[in-house]
Amino acid sequence: MTTIAEKKFVVEIVYNGVTKPLQVQPEEQVTALLQKAIATFGITQNPHLLSLFRQDGSVVPENESIERAGLKPGEVLLLRPNAVKGGGGLLRLARDIVRTTFHTLVECGRGECECAIYWTGPTGEDLVDGYEHPIHKRSPFGYEVDDFWLTEFWKRLAISKRSIKVQVHTHPGEAFHSATDNQWPIVSQPGFVSIVIPGFAAGEPSLDRAWVGRLQADGTWRRLVSATEAVIVA
Amino acid sequence: MSALEELNRTILLCRDYVVDKLTDEDICHGFQSLQVLCVSDLRNLSSHSGQTALVTLVSLLSRMGMQVGLTIPEVAMLSPQPPLSGSSLFTALIASSETLITGATVRCNSDVNPDLIFVLGDTQIDSSHASCWRLSGSDWYGALATEGTTEAQAWAAKWPVGSMVSAALAANEAFKFVVRRLTVRDQTDQVFFAPSRSCSWSFDSVPVREDGVHLGQVDLISAGAISQAALYALMRFPNIQMWGRVFDDDLTCASNLNRNMLTLASDVGSSKVKVVAQRCAGKLHLDPVANRFVGKSFDGELARRVLVGVDDIPSRWEVQCHAPGWLAVSGTSHFNVSSSAHSPDAPCSGCLHPVDDSAAANPIPTVSFVSFWAGLAMAVRLLREALGSPYSCNRQHLWLTPLRMDLPHAAMWLPVAPRRDCPVHCLASQGL
C-alpha cells in the first residue's frame, strides 16, 4: 500500500488586525496564496498594492512557491500594502547620463526639432547606465520613432536583459506632458518615468526646469515636484 | 463650512465598508446623531492622566462629529490641554462645543440620551446601559472594557501615555458603533466592526527621570494630522523640553478638522505651521517654516532628531537622505497605522516604504483615532530615543490596526528588513 503524505498546512493571514487561517500546499505559488488572502478578506481597495509580509519584516516573494519561499505551518503573515507594486523607486543615474543626453538632444534637435532619448539599465535594478537615441522623424511639434528600429530595440533589450527606465524628450517651449505624451509612453507600466526638457534642451544640462512625471496604476500621470523624486546621480 | 465638508475624509473611510446606497449625508448623519456620555468622579479627574484621558476622548469623539455629554465635576486643570483653553476642565470642555466640527456639541449630561457611555477609571455609575465601557490604565498602558468585565483602578498615573491609549481605544468603539448602525456592505466584513469587550495596549514602561526629559532640537516635517497628534501627546508629557522647527506649506482646510488634534474650526484658512506653533507655545518652542521641506533647496541642516508625518513617500525618502541623525516616520493607510524609527545605521524609511504610493496623491480616507495612534506612537518613540531607551530592532516598525485591539494580531511589532533596492541607498542596504 502506498501512503500519500499530507503536505497541506495552514498559515495565518492578518489583515486589518483580524487573523484568518488559509490552507496552502508547498508547491502552490505565493501569488496564489496572496490572491486567496485578498479574496478571503474581500478586499476591493487597491488589492494590487498588497503583499504578504513575514514577521521579520521581509516580503514573501511572489514569484516563488510556498516551499521555496520558506513558509512554515502556522506562520503568521501580515497582508498589507506594499507600494513596490506601484513601481518607481529612485533611479540611480550614472554620472554622465544627463550631460550626454542633453548633448544628443541639442545636436539632433538643432534648436528647432523635438528629439527623444531612452534611458536604460539592467532589468530588475534601479540603475540607469545607458541611453538609446532612437531613429525618429522629427519636427518642431513632435517626433515619431521608427517602427523597425523599435522592434530591433526591444529584441536587443531582451537579449541583454535590460529595460527602459525613463523616456526623455524635448519640447520647443515650456516643459509639459502633452495629450500625446500621456497616451503613448514607450512603456506603460505603473511607475515608469517620463521627463520633458523645455526649449529643445538649450542651456545648462540640468533637470531643474524639466517636467517630470510618473505613470500611475490607473493610467494617469502624476507630476513630481522635482526630478529628485525620481532620479539621483549615483 | 458644513459638517459634511469637515467629515469628508471620515465619510470616505466608511465607504470602504458601508453599503453603497448610503449617501454622504446619511453617513454624516450617522456620526452626528450618535450621543455619547462621558462620566467621571472627582478622584479620577484629580490626576493629569485622568484629565488627559477625558479631554482626548472628547476631542476624538467630537472630531467624528458626535454629540458628547459630560457627567463630571468641575475641577481645575492640572496642566494645559491645548487646544482647549481655560483653567477649569468642565468649563473648557463645554466651551469646546462646536469648535472642532460643526454641530458636534459638548454639553452637560442632562441634555443627552446616550447611545454609549464611557466611564473613567473606577468611577461608580448607576446604569445598566448595554453599551458602557470603562477606561483604565497606567503611565504607559491603556485599557478599555465593557462594564463588569474587569475591575478598574482609579486614574492616578503621572505619565499620560496610557490615558491617551485608552481614549483612542474608546473612540474606536464609538466609530464601530456608528458603522454597525450604517450597515456594512459585506457580511464577512462585520468582523472588523464587532465591539471589543476588552482590549488594551502598552507602549511598555520606560524609566523617566524626575527632573524631566530634554528632547533637544527636533524638526517636524509636516504640520498635518500625524505631527499634530504627536505634538498633542508631547504637550501632555510632564516636564519635557524641546525646541525645533515645523515645515509645511499647507493651509488648514475644513477637511483637516476631523483629525488635526491641535486645530480649531476657526483656524481654517490659516497656515498649519502657525497654528501648530501657536498651540504649542509655552511648552515647546517651534519655529514655523511655511515651506515644504525640499532637501535640494534647503539651505541648512536638519536637527539630529526628525519627526516625519507626511504621507508622500518620496518626501520621506528626501527627508531620510538629509537627516543627519535619528528619524521617526508615522503614516496611516485606511485603518492601518505604520510607525517606525530609523537611526543612521539601521534600515531606513526607504527600506520600509520603498516606492511611491500613487494612492497618496488622492484624498486620503482618515478618521480621528487612526491618525492619533500614528502620532502617539511617534511621540513615544521620540521620548524613548531621548531617554536612551529606544525600542529594540525587533520593534523598529509598528503596524497597528486599531479596529479590533482585542484580537492577538491587531498590532504587530516588526523589524525593518534592509532592501537591495532601497531608494535612499542607506548604509544598511549597502551592506547587503
Interface residues (C-beta under 8 A of the other chain):
Chain A: E12 V14 N16 G17 V18 T19 F41 G42 Q45 N46 L49 F53 Q55 D56 G57 S58 V59 V76 L78 R80 P81 A83 V84 K85 G86 G87 G88 G89 L90 R92 E125 D126 P190 G191 R214 Q216 A217 D218 R222 L224 V225 S226 T228 E229 A230
Chain B: D16 D186 T188 D189 V191 F192 R292 V294 G295 K296 I313 P314 W317 E318 S333 H334 F335 N336 G350 L352 H353 P354 V355 D356 D357 S358 A359 A361 Q396 H397 W399 L400 T401 P402 L403 R404 M405 L407 P408 H409 A410 A411 M412 L414 P415 V416 A417 D421 C422 P423 V424 H425
